[in-house]
Amino acid sequence: MKTSDLVFIGIKGSVIALSGASGQQVWATQLKGRGFVNVVLQKEAVLAACEGEIFCLDPLTGKARWQNPLKGFGIGLATIATECNPGGSLAPLLAEQRSHEGDGAGTVSTTV
């Protein structure tokens, strides 16, 4: 199997690899917590950020190559930008916005 045969999903503190052809789960790796996971594929590595930490996973096995707790930055949502994905992902921003819907925190008001 090749990395290009897989689809990577970040959900509830985990990264899951699915077969792009069948949708069958190939592997799942629990990272930290149960919150939103931002996932980016960079060449032959899966980068995942959750609960204020970043992880580098082997795309074929899901085994952690390294992790960095990003000490001193808290546990908020993080975006990941790479040469292959220079703008980062809007997913963390959208997740943060959804988490505030209904409590007024995401509401923008203007005064005329």
N, C-alpha and C positions, 0 to 999 in steps of 0.2 A: 504494500500500500504506500502511496505517496501523499505528502502533505496536501497537494492539490486535489486529492480525492476526498478530503475531509471538510466538514463545516464545523466551526467552533462556536459554542453557545456559552454565555456567561449568565448564571442564574443562581440565586440564593446561596451565595458564597462558594459556588462551584464553577468549574469549567468542564464542559462536556464536548466530546468530539463525536460527530455523527458521520456516517458514510453519506457522501453526497449523492450516491447512486440509489441507495436503499432507505436511507433515513435511520438505519440501525445504529445503536450506540456502540462506539468502538472503545471508548474509555471515559471515565469521569474522575475528576480530582477535586476533593474538598479543599478549599483554600483557608478561609477564615470567616467566621460569622455566618450570617444568613441573608445578607443584604445584596444589593446590586453589584454586579461584576462587569467592569469594562474590559473588553477583550480586543486585542489587535494582533494580527498575524504579521510578523516581520521576518521575511526570508524563511529560515528554518527554526523559528522560535515563536511561541505563543506568549505574548505579554498580557498579563491580567492584573488589574488593580481593583482592590476591594478593602473596605475597612481601614483605609489609610496605609496600606502596604502594596507593594508591587512584586509580582512573581514572574519568573521566566520558566516556561514549561517546554518540555520536548513535545513537538506536535504529534509524533507518532505513538508515544507511550503515555503522555500526561505527567511524567515524572518531573518534579521540580529540579531545575538546574541551579537556580538561586532565588533568593528573595531578599527584599530590602524593606525594613519597617518604616522607612521615611520618618525617623524620629524627629519630633519637634513640630510636625506639621498637622497633627490631629488625625481624626478618622473620617474626614469628609470625602466626598466623591472626588476622584482624580481622573483626568484625561491623559491619554497617551499619544504622543506624536513621534513618528519615526520618519525616516527618509521615504518609506513606502506609503506612509499615511501622515503627511506633513501637517495637516490641519487638525490632527487629533480627531476625536469622535464627539459628536453632539449628544450621544446617548447619555452620558452622565448629567449633562445639563437638563435634558428632557426628563430624566428620572428624578432629579432634584425638584424640578418644576411640578411634576406629578405628585411628589410627596407633600407639597405645600398646597395643592388644590383643595379647596373647601375650607381652609383655615384662614384665608385672606392674605397669607404671606406672599402668594404669587400674583396677587392682584395689583395692577398698575392703575393709578388714578391720576387724573389731570384736573387742574383747576383753571377755570376760564375767567 
